[in-house]
Amino acid sequence: MNRSEDRTGDVIGAAIEVHRALGPGLLESAYEECLCRELTLRQMPFARQVPLPVEYKGVKVNCSYRLDLLVASSIVVEIKAVPALDPIHSAQLLTYMKLGPWRLGLLINFNVPVLRAGIRRMIL
């Protein structure tokens, strides 16, 4: 994977800027909205609430999963605002990555005093 494919550092920088401005304690939806604004200001392409179809034995199952963000068509970003990241949160991101063609993911928990402690970068 080369640098042009891995823009996770850019996404993390944008998330840190949002966290510096807002701090912990808000809802996930507020952080998502603000991170989208920051990505727009940084001219980083992204899609929000991307539908994720689930296929089982050749049939698409209607279960309405959505990616919080898909940045640069290659990085799945899952946003949380929880007291602590649990293994289920990592499993959720990994499952989203496995269901799609993506190999890079970021799990970002904004409900921490220092954002770096709330970030998990994952590679399939």
N, CA, C and O atoms as a printed pandas DataFrame, in Angstrom:
     atom_number atom_name residue_name chain_id  residue_number  x_coord  y_coord  z_coord
0              1         N          MET        A               1    0.852   -1.173    0.000
1              2        CA          MET        A               1    0.000    0.000    0.000
2              3         C          MET        A               1    0.897    1.234    0.000
3              4         O          MET        A               1    1.786    1.356    0.842
4              5         N          ASN        A               2    0.669    2.141   -0.933
5              6        CA          ASN        A               2    1.509    3.327   -0.985
6              7         C          ASN        A               2    0.832    4.514   -0.313
7              8         O          ASN        A               2   -0.336    4.440    0.067
8              9         N          ARG        A               3    1.561    5.589   -0.173
9             10        CA          ARG        A               3    1.078    6.779    0.539
10            11         C          ARG        A               3   -0.169    7.368   -0.095
11            12         O          ARG        A               3   -1.042    7.866    0.617
12            13         N          SER        A               4   -0.271    7.324   -1.410
13            14        CA          SER        A               4   -1.449    7.906   -2.061
14            15         C          SER        A               4   -2.717    7.131   -1.704
15            16         O          SER        A               4   -3.812    7.693   -1.717
16            17         N          GLU        A               5   -2.573    5.840   -1.384
17            18        CA          GLU        A               5   -3.729    5.038   -1.000
18            19         C          GLU        A               5   -4.050    5.180    0.484
19            20         O          GLU        A               5   -5.197    4.992    0.891
20            21         N          ASP        A               6   -3.047    5.510    1.294
21            22        CA          ASP        A               6   -3.238    5.581    2.737
22            23         C          ASP        A               6   -3.270    7.033    3.197
23            24         O          ASP        A               6   -2.234    7.659    3.419
24            25         N          ARG        A               7   -4.478    7.545    3.334
25            26        CA          ARG        A               7   -4.649    8.926    3.799
26            27         C          ARG        A               7   -5.191    8.945    5.226
27            28         O          ARG        A               7   -5.810    9.918    5.656
28            29         N          THR        A               8   -4.945    7.846    5.958
29            30        CA          THR        A               8   -5.472    7.790    7.324
30            31         C          THR        A               8   -4.900    8.904    8.190
31            32         O          THR        A               8   -5.600    9.431    9.055
32            33         N          GLY        A               9   -3.652    9.267    7.974
33            34        CA          GLY        A               9   -3.053   10.356    8.741
34            35         C          GLY        A               9   -3.790   11.668    8.529
35            36         O          GLY        A               9   -3.950   12.453    9.465
36            37         N          ASP        A              10   -4.238   11.909    7.303
37            38        CA          ASP        A              10   -4.998   13.121    6.993
38            39         C          ASP        A              10   -6.349   13.117    7.705
39            40         O          ASP        A              10   -6.792   14.143    8.220
40            41         N          VAL        A              11   -6.997   11.956    7.730
41            42        CA          VAL        A              11   -8.290   11.831    8.407
42            43         C          VAL        A              11   -8.106   12.021    9.910
43            44         O          VAL        A              11   -8.907   12.699   10.555
44            45         N          ILE        A              12   -7.059   11.426   10.467
45            46        CA          ILE        A              12   -6.776   11.567   11.893
46            47         C          ILE        A              12   -6.522   13.037   12.242
47            48         O          ILE        A              12   -6.999   13.524   13.267
48            49         N          GLY        A              13   -5.774   13.741   11.392
49            50        CA          GLY        A              13   -5.533   15.167   11.612
50            51         C          GLY        A              13   -6.823   15.964   11.641
51            52         O          GLY        A              13   -6.987   16.857   12.472
52            53         N          ALA        A              14   -7.741   15.645   10.733
53            54        CA          ALA        A              14   -9.039   16.319   10.699
54            55         C          ALA        A              14   -9.837   16.016   11.964
55            56         O          ALA        A              14  -10.477   16.905   12.525
56            57         N          ALA        A              15   -9.799   14.765   12.411
57            58        CA          ALA        A              15  -10.525   14.375   13.623
58            59         C          ALA        A              15   -9.942   15.072   14.850
59            60         O          ALA        A              15  -10.683   15.503   15.734
60            61         N          ILE        A              16   -8.626   15.182   14.902
61            62        CA          ILE        A              16   -7.989   15.883   16.027
62            63         C          ILE        A              16   -8.425   17.343   16.053
63            64         O          ILE        A              16   -8.674   17.889   17.128
64            65         N          GLU        A              17   -8.521   17.974   14.915
65            66        CA          GLU        A              17   -8.978   19.366   14.851
66            67         C          GLU        A              17  -10.407   19.506   15.390
67            68         O          GLU        A              17  -10.708   20.445   16.127
68            69         N          VAL        A              18  -11.275   18.575   15.021
69            70        CA          VAL        A              18  -12.656   18.587   15.524
70            71         C          VAL        A              18  -12.646   18.409   17.039
71            72         O          VAL        A              18  -13.344   19.130   17.752
72            73         N          HIS        A              19  -11.869   17.463   17.530
73            74        CA          HIS        A              19  -11.820   17.183   18.964
74            75         C          HIS        A              19  -11.258   18.370   19.739
75            76         O          HIS        A              19  -11.728   18.676   20.834
76            77         N          ARG        A              20  -10.250   19.042   19.174
77            78        CA          ARG        A              20   -9.692   20.239   19.828
78            79         C          ARG        A              20  -10.762   21.308   19.985
79            80         O          ARG        A              20  -10.825   21.983   21.013
80            81         N          ALA        A              21  -11.596   21.462   18.975
81            82        CA          ALA        A              21  -12.627   22.508   18.997
82            83         C          ALA        A              21  -13.795   22.154   19.917
83            84         O          ALA        A              21  -14.351   23.030   20.580
84            85         N          LEU        A              22  -14.169   20.869   19.959
85            86        CA          LEU        A              22  -15.388   20.478   20.675
86            87         C          LEU        A              22  -15.160   19.747   21.985
87            88         O          LEU        A              22  -15.976   19.846   22.901
88            89         N          GLY        A              23  -14.054   19.013   22.084
89            90        CA          GLY        A              23  -13.803   18.201   23.267
90            91         C          GLY        A              23  -14.736   17.005   23.329
91            92         O          GLY        A              23  -15.542   16.797   22.422
92            93         N          PRO        A              24  -14.632   16.216   24.390
93            94        CA          PRO        A              24  -15.493   15.040   24.545
94            95         C          PRO        A              24  -16.872   15.434   25.058
95            96         O          PRO        A              24  -17.077   16.558   25.515
96            97         N          GLY        A              25  -17.822   14.492   24.977
97            98        CA          GLY        A              25  -19.121   14.671   25.622
98            99         C          GLY        A              25  -20.308   14.910   24.715
99           100         O          GLY        A              25  -21.432   15.016   25.204
100          101         N          LEU        A              26  -20.101   15.000   23.408
101          102        CA          LEU        A              26  -21.218   15.212   22.485
102          103         C          LEU        A              26  -21.691   13.882   21.902
103          104         O          LEU        A              26  -21.085   12.837   22.139
104          105         N          LEU        A              27  -22.767   13.935   21.147
105          106        CA          LEU        A              27  -23.285   12.755   20.463
106          107         C          LEU        A              27  -22.442   12.434   19.228
107          108         O          LEU        A              27  -21.796   13.309   18.651
108          109         N          GLU        A              28  -22.466   11.164   18.842
109          110        CA          GLU        A              28  -21.754   10.737   17.639
110          111         C          GLU        A              28  -22.166   11.565   16.427
111          112         O          GLU        A              28  -21.327   11.927   15.602
112          113         N          SER        A              29  -23.447   11.859   16.325
113          114        CA          SER        A              29  -23.946   12.596   15.157
114          115         C          SER        A              29  -23.311   13.982   15.055
115          116         O          SER        A              29  -23.067   14.459   13.946
116          117         N          ALA        A              30  -23.042   14.633   16.175
117          118        CA          ALA        A              30  -22.401   15.952   16.153
118          119         C          ALA        A              30  -20.963   15.831   15.656
119          120         O          ALA        A              30  -20.513   16.640   14.844
120          121         N          TYR        A              31  -20.248   14.828   16.139
121          122        CA          TYR        A              31  -18.870   14.632   15.681
122          123         C          TYR        A              31  -18.832   14.280   14.196
123          124         O          TYR        A              31  -17.959   14.746   13.463
124          125         N          GLU        A              32  -19.776   13.459   13.759
125          126        CA          GLU        A              32  -19.831   13.097   12.344
126          127         C          GLU        A              32  -20.045   14.338   11.476
127          128         O          GLU        A              32  -19.358   14.531   10.473
128          129         N          GLU        A              33  -20.993   15.163   11.868
129          130        CA          GLU        A              33  -21.285   16.387   11.118
130          131         C          GLU        A              33  -20.059   17.300   11.055
131          132         O          GLU        A              33  -19.725   17.825    9.992
132          133         N          CYS        A              34  -19.402   17.485   12.180
133          134        CA          CYS        A              34  -18.237   18.365   12.231
134          135         C          CYS        A              34  -17.036   17.783   11.486
135          136         O          CYS        A              34  -16.285   18.520   10.847
136          137         N          LEU        A              35  -16.853   16.464   11.565
137          138        CA          LEU        A              35  -15.762   15.840   10.820
138          139         C          LEU        A              35  -16.006   15.976    9.321
139          140         O          LEU        A              35  -15.067   16.200    8.557
140          141         N          CYS        A              36  -17.239   15.845    8.904
141          142        CA          CYS        A              36  -17.563   16.050    7.480
142          143         C          CYS        A              36  -17.215   17.475    7.059
143          144         O          CYS        A              36  -16.672   17.691    5.975
144          145         N          ARG        A              37  -17.527   18.437    7.909
145          146        CA          ARG        A              37  -17.193   19.832    7.603
146          147         C          ARG        A              37  -15.690   20.014    7.493
147          148         O          ARG        A              37  -15.205   20.689    6.585
148          149         N          GLU        A              38  -14.953   19.414    8.417
149          150        CA          GLU        A              38  -13.495   19.536    8.401
150          151         C          GLU        A              38  -12.897   18.876    7.162
151          152         O          GLU        A              38  -11.976   19.422    6.553
152          153         N          LEU        A              39  -13.411   17.707    6.783
153          154        CA          LEU        A              39  -12.927   17.036    5.569
154          155         C          LEU        A              39  -13.210   17.889    4.334
155          156         O          LEU        A              39  -12.387   17.961    3.421
156          157         N          THR        A              40  -14.368   18.531    4.310
157          158        CA          THR        A              40  -14.717   19.417    3.197
158          159         C          THR        A              40  -13.746   20.589    3.131
159          160         O          THR        A              40  -13.256   20.930    2.055
160          161         N          LEU        A              41  -13.462   21.211    4.281
161          162        CA          LEU        A              41  -12.527   22.336    4.316
162          163         C          LEU        A              41  -11.127   21.925    3.849
163          164         O          LEU        A              41  -10.392   22.726    3.272
164          165         N          ARG        A              42  -10.776   20.670    4.108
165          166        CA          ARG        A              42   -9.461   20.158    3.706
166          167         C          ARG        A              42   -9.482   19.561    2.297
167          168         O          ARG        A              42   -8.486   19.008    1.829
168          169         N          GLN        A              43  -10.609   19.681    1.645
169          170        CA          GLN        A              43  -10.796   19.180    0.273
170          171         C          GLN        A              43  -10.476   17.692    0.144
171          172         O          GLN        A              43   -9.858   17.245   -0.822
172          173         N          MET        A              44  -10.919   16.945    1.153
173          174        CA          MET        A              44  -10.761   15.491    1.116
174          175         C          MET        A              44  -12.097   14.887    0.689
175          176         O          MET        A              44  -13.120   15.156    1.318
176          177         N          PRO        A              45  -12.102   14.083   -0.359
177          178        CA          PRO        A              45  -13.362   13.492   -0.815
178          179         C          PRO        A              45  -13.871   12.443    0.173
179          180         O          PRO        A              45  -13.098   11.650    0.711
180          181         N          PHE        A              46  -15.185   12.454    0.402
181          182        CA          PHE        A              46  -15.781   11.482    1.301
182          183         C          PHE        A              46  -17.246   11.287    0.944
183          184         O          PHE        A              46  -17.864   12.122    0.283
184          185         N          ALA        A              47  -17.779   10.169    1.396
185          186        CA          ALA        A              47  -19.212    9.902    1.303
186          187         C          ALA        A              47  -19.682    9.597    2.722
187          188         O          ALA        A              47  -18.950    9.023    3.528
188          189         N          ARG        A              48  -20.911    9.993    3.005
189          190        CA          ARG        A              48  -21.452    9.869    4.353
190          191         C          ARG        A              48  -22.623    8.903    4.366
191          192         O          ARG        A              48  -23.429    8.885    3.435
192          193         N          GLN        A              49  -22.723    8.089    5.430
193          194        CA          GLN        A              49  -23.822    7.131    5.594
194          195         C          GLN        A              49  -23.981    6.251    4.344
195          196         O          GLN        A              49  -25.061    6.153    3.762
196          197         N          VAL        A              50  -22.888    5.630    3.961
197          198        CA          VAL        A              50  -22.841    4.797    2.757
198          199         C          VAL        A              50  -23.534    3.465    3.024
199          200         O          VAL        A              50  -23.145    2.737    3.938
200          201         N          PRO        A              51  -24.566    3.136    2.228
201          202        CA          PRO        A              51  -25.242    1.843    2.425
202          203         C          PRO        A              51  -24.273    0.678    2.216
203          204         O          PRO        A              51  -23.439    0.700    1.311
204          205         N          LEU        A              52  -24.399   -0.320    3.056
205          206        CA          LEU        A              52  -23.541   -1.496    2.966
206          207         C          LEU        A              52  -24.419   -2.730    2.822
207          208         O          LEU        A              52  -24.945   -3.242    3.810
208          209         N          PRO        A              53  -24.575   -3.205    1.601
209          210        CA          PRO        A              53  -25.412   -4.393    1.410
210          211         C          PRO        A              53  -24.741   -5.641    1.985
211          212         O          PRO        A              53  -23.519   -5.783    1.950
212          213         N          VAL        A              54  -25.555   -6.518    2.502
213          214        CA          VAL        A              54  -25.074   -7.798    3.013
214          215         C          VAL        A              54  -25.624   -8.875    2.099
215          216         O          VAL        A              54  -26.821   -8.925    1.817
216          217         N          GLU        A              55  -24.724   -9.740    1.639
217          218        CA          GLU        A              55  -25.142  -10.833    0.766
218          219         C          GLU        A              55  -24.918  -12.147    1.489
219          220         O          GLU        A              55  -23.863  -12.379    2.079
220          221         N          TYR        A              56  -25.921  -12.995    1.433
221          222        CA          TYR        A              56  -25.828  -14.306    2.059
222          223         C          TYR        A              56  -26.265  -15.359    1.062
223          224         O          TYR        A              56  -27.419  -15.385    0.635
224          225         N          LYS        A              57  -25.331  -16.232    0.692
225          226        CA          LYS        A              57  -25.583  -17.323   -0.246
226          227         C          LYS        A              57  -26.270  -16.835   -1.511
227          228         O          LYS        A              57  -27.249  -17.412   -1.983
228          229         N          GLY        A              58  -25.713  -15.738   -2.046
229          230        CA          GLY        A              58  -26.185  -15.234   -3.329
230          231         C          GLY        A              58  -27.400  -14.322   -3.277
231          232         O          GLY        A              58  -27.885  -13.888   -4.321
232          233         N          VAL        A              59  -27.900  -14.023   -2.082
233          234        CA          VAL        A              59  -29.081  -13.171   -1.950
234          235         C          VAL        A              59  -28.725  -11.955   -1.101
235          236         O          VAL        A              59  -28.128  -12.091   -0.033
236          237         N          LYS        A              60  -29.092  -10.764   -1.579
237          238        CA          LYS        A              60  -28.888   -9.562   -0.778
238          239         C          LYS        A              60  -29.916   -9.526    0.342
239          240         O          LYS        A              60  -31.120   -9.631    0.108
240          241         N          VAL        A              61  -29.415   -9.375    1.561
241          242        CA          VAL        A              61  -30.260   -9.348    2.752
242          243         C          VAL        A              61  -30.530   -7.884    3.105
243          244         O          VAL        A              61  -29.601   -7.081    3.192
244          245         N          ASN        A              62  -31.774   -7.550    3.301
245          246        CA          ASN        A              62  -32.145   -6.181    3.626
246          247         C          ASN        A              62  -31.993   -5.958    5.122
247          248         O          ASN        A              62  -32.894   -6.270    5.900
248          249         N          CYS        A              63  -30.826   -5.405    5.527
249          250        CA          CYS        A              63  -30.605   -5.176    6.952
250          251         C          CYS        A              63  -30.061   -3.783    7.255
251          252         O          CYS        A              63  -29.745   -3.487    8.407
252          253         N          SER        A              64  -29.948   -2.943    6.267
253          254        CA          SER        A              64  -29.685   -1.513    6.429
254          255         C          SER        A              64  -28.441   -1.143    7.238
255          256         O          SER        A              64  -28.522   -0.303    8.133
256          257         N          TYR        A              65  -27.308   -1.749    6.942
257          258        CA          TYR        A              65  -26.054   -1.293    7.543
258          259         C          TYR        A              65  -25.553   -0.100    6.751
259          260         O          TYR        A              65  -25.764   -0.011    5.542
260          261         N          ARG        A              66  -24.883    0.822    7.446
261          262        CA          ARG        A              66  -24.332    2.010    6.795
262          263         C          ARG        A              66  -22.962    2.331    7.391
263          264         O          ARG        A              66  -22.753    2.254    8.602
264          265         N          LEU        A              67  -22.037    2.693    6.499
265          266        CA          LEU        A              67  -20.742    3.189    6.957
266          267         C          LEU        A              67  -20.934    4.634    7.397
267          268         O          LEU        A              67  -21.612    5.396    6.708
268          269         N          ASP        A              68  -20.358    5.025    8.519
269          270        CA          ASP        A              68  -20.442    6.431    8.915
270          271         C          ASP        A              68  -19.836    7.303    7.821
271          272         O          ASP        A              68  -20.481    8.220    7.315
272          273         N          LEU        A              69  -18.578    7.003    7.461
273          274        CA          LEU        A              69  -17.898    7.741    6.400
274          275         C          LEU        A              69  -17.042    6.795    5.576
275          276         O          LEU        A              69  -16.511    5.807    6.082
276          277         N          LEU        A              70  -16.924    7.115    4.313
277          278        CA          LEU        A              70  -15.967    6.457    3.430
278          279         C          LEU        A              70  -15.134    7.579    2.817
279          280         O          LEU        A              70  -15.632    8.362    2.009
280          281         N          VAL        A              71  -13.862    7.651    3.209
281          282        CA          VAL        A              71  -12.994    8.739    2.781
282          283         C          VAL        A              71  -12.114    8.272    1.624
283          284         O          VAL        A              71  -11.511    7.200    1.665
284          285         N          ALA        A              72  -12.063    9.110    0.596
285          286        CA          ALA        A              72  -11.219    8.845   -0.582
286          287         C          ALA        A              72  -11.513    7.473   -1.184
287          288         O          ALA        A              72  -10.623    6.828   -1.738
288          289         N          SER        A              73  -12.741    7.042   -1.075
289          290        CA          SER        A              73  -13.205    5.752   -1.614
290          291         C          SER        A              73  -12.425    4.559   -1.079
291          292         O          SER        A              73  -12.529    3.459   -1.621
292          293         N          SER        A              74  -11.634    4.766   -0.008
293          294        CA          SER        A              74  -10.782    3.664    0.439
294          295         C          SER        A              74  -10.672    3.485    1.950
295          296         O          SER        A              74  -10.191    2.447    2.403
296          297         N          ILE        A              75  -11.100    4.458    2.737
297          298        CA          ILE        A              75  -10.943    4.367    4.190
298          299         C          ILE        A              75  -12.314    4.387    4.854
299          300         O          ILE        A              75  -13.053    5.366    4.753
300          301         N          VAL        A              76  -12.644    3.293    5.535
301          302        CA          VAL        A              76  -13.897    3.218    6.278
302          303         C          VAL        A              76  -13.666    3.878    7.633
303          304         O          VAL        A              76  -12.740    3.511    8.357
304          305         N          VAL        A              77  -14.513    4.858    7.977
305          306        CA          VAL        A              77  -14.386    5.555    9.254
306          307         C          VAL        A              77  -15.640    5.293   10.079
307          308         O          VAL        A              77  -16.753    5.621    9.666
308          309         N          GLU        A              78  -15.443    4.702   11.239
309          310        CA          GLU        A              78  -16.532    4.439   12.174
310          311         C          GLU        A              78  -16.352    5.368   13.362
311          312         O          GLU        A              78  -15.322    5.336   14.036
312          313         N          ILE        A              79  -17.362    6.198   13.615
313          314        CA          ILE        A              79  -17.297    7.204   14.670
314          315         C          ILE        A              79  -18.054    6.719   15.901
315          316         O          ILE        A              79  -19.165    6.198   15.805
316          317         N          LYS        A              80  -17.424    6.902   17.055
317          318        CA          LYS        A              80  -18.040    6.545   18.331
318          319         C          LYS        A              80  -17.914    7.707   19.310
319          320         O          LYS        A              80  -17.040    8.562   19.170
320          321         N          ALA        A              81  -18.793    7.724   20.294
321          322        CA          ALA        A              81  -18.711    8.649   21.425
322          323         C          ALA        A              81  -19.133    7.841   22.655
323          324         O          ALA        A              81  -20.223    8.018   23.197
324          325         N          VAL        A              82  -18.241    6.957   23.071
325          326        CA          VAL        A              82  -18.527    6.000   24.143
326          327         C          VAL        A              82  -17.460    6.127   25.241
327          328         O          VAL        A              82  -16.373    6.648   24.990
328          329         N          PRO        A              83  -17.771    5.648   26.462
329          330        CA          PRO        A              83  -16.776    5.740   27.542
330          331         C          PRO        A              83  -15.460    5.032   27.204
331          332         O          PRO        A              83  -14.392    5.501   27.597
332          333         N          ALA        A              84  -15.526    3.914   26.485
333          334        CA          ALA        A              84  -14.323    3.178   26.092
334          335         C          ALA        A              84  -14.641    2.323   24.872
335          336         O          ALA        A              84  -15.764    1.848   24.702
336          337         N          LEU        A              85  -13.633    2.135   24.027
337          338        CA          LEU        A              85  -13.809    1.235   22.886
338          339         C          LEU        A              85  -13.766   -0.199   23.396
339          340         O          LEU        A              85  -12.882   -0.573   24.167
340          341         N          ASP        A              86  -14.723   -0.986   22.958
341          342        CA          ASP        A              86  -14.804   -2.393   23.308
342          343         C          ASP        A              86  -14.443   -3.240   22.095
343          344         O          ASP        A              86  -14.467   -2.740   20.971
344          345         N          PRO        A              87  -14.111   -4.506   22.299
345          346        CA          PRO        A              87  -13.808   -5.385   21.167
346          347         C          PRO        A              87  -14.921   -5.422   20.111
347          348         O          PRO        A              87  -14.637   -5.595   18.926
348          349         N          ILE        A              88  -16.166   -5.264   20.524
349          350        CA          ILE        A              88  -17.270   -5.295   19.563
350          351         C          ILE        A              88  -17.187   -4.134   18.573
351          352         O          ILE        A              88  -17.611   -4.272   17.425
352          353         N          HIS        A              89  -16.651   -3.006   19.000
353          354        CA          HIS        A              89  -16.504   -1.864   18.098
354          355         C          HIS        A              89  -15.477   -2.168   17.003
355          356         O          HIS        A              89  -15.691   -1.851   15.833
356          357         N          SER        A              90  -14.370   -2.781   17.395
357          358        CA          SER        A              90  -13.363   -3.193   16.403
358          359         C          SER        A              90  -13.934   -4.253   15.474
359          360         O          SER        A              90  -13.698   -4.218   14.266
360          361         N          ALA        A              91  -14.684   -5.194   16.035
361          362        CA          ALA        A              91  -15.294   -6.249   15.219
362          363         C          ALA        A              91  -16.265   -5.653   14.208
363          364         O          ALA        A              91  -16.331   -6.111   13.067
364          365         N          GLN        A              92  -17.012   -4.642   14.614
365          366        CA          GLN        A              92  -17.949   -3.980   13.704
366          367         C          GLN        A              92  -17.205   -3.384   12.514
367          368         O          GLN        A              92  -17.602   -3.600   11.369
368          369         N          LEU        A              93  -16.139   -2.643   12.768
369          370        CA          LEU        A              93  -15.367   -2.035   11.684
370          371         C          LEU        A              93  -14.758   -3.102   10.781
371          372         O          LEU        A              93  -14.825   -2.986    9.557
372          373         N          LEU        A              94  -14.170   -4.131   11.366
373          374        CA          LEU        A              94  -13.572   -5.202   10.556
374          375         C          LEU        A              94  -14.618   -5.900    9.691
375          376         O          LEU        A              94  -14.342   -6.248    8.543
376          377         N          THR        A              95  -15.806   -6.104   10.231
377          378        CA          THR        A              95  -16.873   -6.730    9.456
378          379         C          THR        A              95  -17.272   -5.853    8.279
379          380         O          THR        A              95  -17.457   -6.355    7.170
380          381         N          TYR        A              96  -17.406   -4.555    8.503
381          382        CA          TYR        A              96  -17.725   -3.632    7.407
382          383         C          TYR        A              96  -16.661   -3.717    6.317
383          384         O          TYR        A              96  -16.981   -3.739    5.129
384          385         N          MET        A              97  -15.403   -3.764    6.724
385          386        CA          MET        A              97  -14.310   -3.836    5.754
386          387         C          MET        A              97  -14.365   -5.145    4.974
387          388         O          MET        A              97  -14.131   -5.158    3.765
388          389         N          LYS        A              98  -14.671   -6.247    5.658
389          390        CA          LYS        A              98  -14.748   -7.547    4.996
390          391         C          LYS        A              98  -15.921   -7.626    4.024
391          392         O          LYS        A              98  -15.825   -8.271    2.979
392          393         N          LEU        A              99  -17.031   -6.968    4.371
393          394        CA          LEU        A              99  -18.214   -6.989    3.500
394          395         C          LEU        A              99  -18.015   -6.159    2.232
395          396         O          LEU        A              99  -18.689   -6.375    1.225
396          397         N          GLY        A             100  -17.098   -5.223    2.292
397          398        CA          GLY        A             100  -16.824   -4.374    1.132
398          399         C          GLY        A             100  -15.420   -4.623    0.610
399          400         O          GLY        A             100  -14.738   -5.542    1.062
400          401         N          PRO        A             101  -14.995   -3.817   -0.326
401          402        CA          PRO        A             101  -13.666   -4.004   -0.920
402          403         C          PRO        A             101  -12.559   -3.212   -0.230
403          404         O          PRO        A             101  -11.484   -3.032   -0.803
404          405         N          TRP        A             102  -12.805   -2.733    0.996
405          406        CA          TRP        A             102  -11.870   -1.815    1.638
406          407         C          TRP        A             102  -10.888   -2.542    2.533
407          408         O          TRP        A             102  -11.242   -3.531    3.174
408          409         N          ARG        A             103   -9.657   -2.058    2.582
409          410        CA          ARG        A             103   -8.608   -2.682    3.380
410          411         C          ARG        A             103   -8.158   -1.815    4.542
411          412         O          ARG        A             103   -7.435   -2.284    5.420
412          413         N          LEU        A             104   -8.583   -0.537    4.558
413          414        CA          LEU        A             104   -8.179    0.391    5.614
414          415         C          LEU        A             104   -9.391    0.880    6.387
415          416         O          LEU        A             104  -10.436    1.168    5.804
416          417         N          GLY        A             105   -9.245    0.970    7.701
417          418        CA          GLY        A             105  -10.341    1.480    8.510
418          419         C          GLY        A             105   -9.837    2.256    9.707
419          420         O          GLY        A             105   -8.750    1.998   10.226
420          421         N          LEU        A             106  -10.646    3.217   10.140
421          422        CA          LEU        A             106  -10.359    3.983   11.344
422          423         C          LEU        A             106  -11.560    3.919   12.274
423          424         O          LEU        A             106  -12.689    4.199   11.870
424          425         N          LEU        A             107  -11.309    3.556   13.497
425          426        CA          LEU        A             107  -12.313    3.589   14.549
426          427         C          LEU        A             107  -11.931    4.777   15.423
427          428         O          LEU        A             107  -10.855    4.791   16.020
428          429         N          ILE        A             108  -12.812    5.774   15.499
429          430        CA          ILE        A             108  -12.490    7.005   16.215
430          431         C          ILE        A             108  -13.515    7.241   17.321
431          432         O          ILE        A             108  -14.698    7.451   17.055
432          433         N          ASN        A             109  -13.042    7.202   18.566
433          434        CA          ASN        A             109  -13.887    7.478   19.718
434          435         C          ASN        A             109  -13.588    8.891   20.214
435          436         O          ASN        A             109  -12.511    9.154   20.748
436          437         N          PHE        A             110  -14.543    9.793   20.034
437          438        CA          PHE        A             110  -14.352   11.193   20.415
438          439         C          PHE        A             110  -14.553   11.441   21.908
439          440         O          PHE        A             110  -14.258   12.535   22.389
440          441         N          ASN        A             111  -15.044   10.457   22.648
441          442        CA          ASN        A             111  -15.349   10.660   24.065
442          443         C          ASN        A             111  -14.149   10.319   24.955
443          444         O          ASN        A             111  -14.254    9.523   25.888
444          445         N          VAL        A             112  -13.011   10.940   24.646
445          446        CA          VAL        A             112  -11.781   10.743   25.413
446          447         C          VAL        A             112  -11.117   12.109   25.619
447          448         O          VAL        A             112  -11.329   13.023   24.822
448          449         N          PRO        A             113  -10.313   12.255   26.685
449          450        CA          PRO        A             113   -9.646   13.540   26.910
450          451         C          PRO        A             113   -8.645   13.900   25.804
451          452         O          PRO        A             113   -8.562   15.057   25.393
452          453         N          VAL        A             114   -7.881   12.902   25.322
453          454        CA          VAL        A             114   -6.902   13.107   24.250
454          455         C          VAL        A             114   -7.272   12.159   23.117
455          456         O          VAL        A             114   -7.295   10.942   23.305
456          457         N          LEU        A             115   -7.561   12.710   21.944
457          458        CA          LEU        A             115   -8.126   11.896   20.866
458          459         C          LEU        A             115   -7.226   10.743   20.435
459          460         O          LEU        A             115   -7.726    9.672   20.092
460          461         N          ARG        A             116   -5.926   10.938   20.446
461          462        CA          ARG        A             116   -5.034    9.844   20.008
462          463         C          ARG        A             116   -5.309    8.545   20.771
463          464         O          ARG        A             116   -5.107    7.457   20.231
464          465         N          ALA        A             117   -5.762    8.651   22.007
465          466        CA          ALA        A             117   -6.075    7.469   22.811
466          467         C          ALA        A             117   -7.354    6.789   22.346
467          468         O          ALA        A             117   -7.615    5.645   22.720
468          469         N          GLY        A             118   -8.159    7.477   21.532
469          470        CA          GLY        A             118   -9.423    6.932   21.068
470          471         C          GLY        A             118   -9.416    6.499   19.624
471          472         O          GLY        A             118  -10.479    6.267   19.048
472          473         N          ILE        A             119   -8.242    6.384   19.019
473          474        CA          ILE        A             119   -8.162    6.046   17.594
474          475         C          ILE        A             119   -7.563    4.660   17.409
475          476         O          ILE        A             119   -6.537    4.335   18.004
476          477         N          ARG        A             120   -8.204    3.853   16.587
477          478        CA          ARG        A             120   -7.676    2.544   16.193
478          479         C          ARG        A             120   -7.613    2.503   14.661
479          480         O          ARG        A             120   -8.623    2.709   13.988
480          481         N          ARG        A             121   -6.449    2.243   14.131
481          482        CA          ARG        A             121   -6.269    2.095   12.682
482          483         C          ARG        A             121   -6.215    0.612   12.396
483          484         O          ARG        A             121   -5.471   -0.124   13.044
484          485         N          MET        A             122   -7.002    0.165   11.425
485          486        CA          MET        A             122   -7.070   -1.260   11.113
486          487         C          MET        A             122   -6.791   -1.502    9.634
487          488         O          MET        A             122   -7.186   -0.728    8.762
488          489         N          ILE        A             123   -6.097   -2.603    9.393
489          490        CA          ILE        A             123   -5.773   -3.013    8.024
490          491         C          ILE        A             123   -6.198   -4.461    7.857
491          492         O          ILE        A             123   -5.900   -5.299    8.708
492          493         N          LEU        A             124   -6.888   -4.758    6.774
493          494        CA          LEU        A             124   -7.220   -6.154    6.466
494          495         C          LEU        A             124   -6.107   -6.760    5.651
495          496         O          LEU        A             124   -6.181   -7.932    5.281
